Amino acid sequence: MTPGPQRPDASIDIYAALRRYRKAPLFIRCFTFGRHLLAPLERIAAYVPPRGAILDVGCGHGLFANMLALGTEHRRILGVDPSAAKIDIARRSSRGLQNIEYRLGTIDQIPEKDFQAIAILDVLYLLPDDKKLEVLQACRDRLTADGVLLLKTNDTRPRWKYAVVRAEEELMVRAIGLTYGGEVHFRGIPRYLELLRQAGFDAQVFSLDSWLPVPHRLFLARPL
């Protein structure tokens, strides 16, 4: 496991993306800003190709998709999410952007292929291992031969950071119901590497840790 890039892509402006939610309800504005504070979205975006078709799986309210679309007109962003409420907010936030589209559903409902990159950010922990593998295989089928999968997860180590993240996500999933799904299925690095291998990927692991109590890990995976 190696450190991720320390400097984000100069074309990425998280604050320009956040301003897209100025007319959203207060809770959504707070949630997207909190997402920015807790997740290293700019550092992840540094790995996204500067042009081509990009698929954001589990795009939520569209913050990462907006960042990528605003960064360059040479990217064509497609965001997909099973939450109708989140897709509605994402569509509203991206009004006027010609290089971004959102669809309600899951990756198996996306007929397009030949994506240059696919991003899955903090999504797979909501799925059991057999479903994780199905999603990863669907990504493999939809990538170009030289494409890249960016899989962002939280590690199960160090234990104190994992305990904080698990408590937070249990609250979001079970108590508040904001996050889609009924259970959480966190896995460590070895298990994700094995699932990626089974799905047909060769992967590197990058640590995106900071002073925050979140064990961020990014798997940069390419088709075998």
Sequence and secondary structure as in RCSB ss.txt:
>XXXX:A:sequence
MTPGPQRPDASIDIYAALRRYRKAPLFIRCFTFGRHLLAPLERIAAYVPPRGAILDVGCGHGLFANMLALGTEHR
RILGVDPSAAKIDIARRSSRGLQNIEYRLGTIDQIPEKDFQAIAILDVLYLLPDDKKLEVLQACRDRLTADGVLL
LKTNDTRPRWKYAVVRAEEELMVRAIGLTYGGEVHFRGIPRYLELLRQAGFDAQVFSLDSWLPVPHRLFLARPL
>XXXX:A:secstr
 EE  SS  TT  HHHHHGGGTTS HHHHHHHHHHHHHS HHHHHTTS SSEEEEEET TTSHHHHHHHHH TTE
EEEEEES HHHHHHHHHHTTT TTEEEEES GGG     EEEEEEES GGGS HHHHHHHHHHHHHHEEEEEEEE
EEEE S SHHHHHHHHHHHHIIIIII  SSSS      HHHHHHHHHHTTEEEEEEE   SSS  EEEEEEEE 
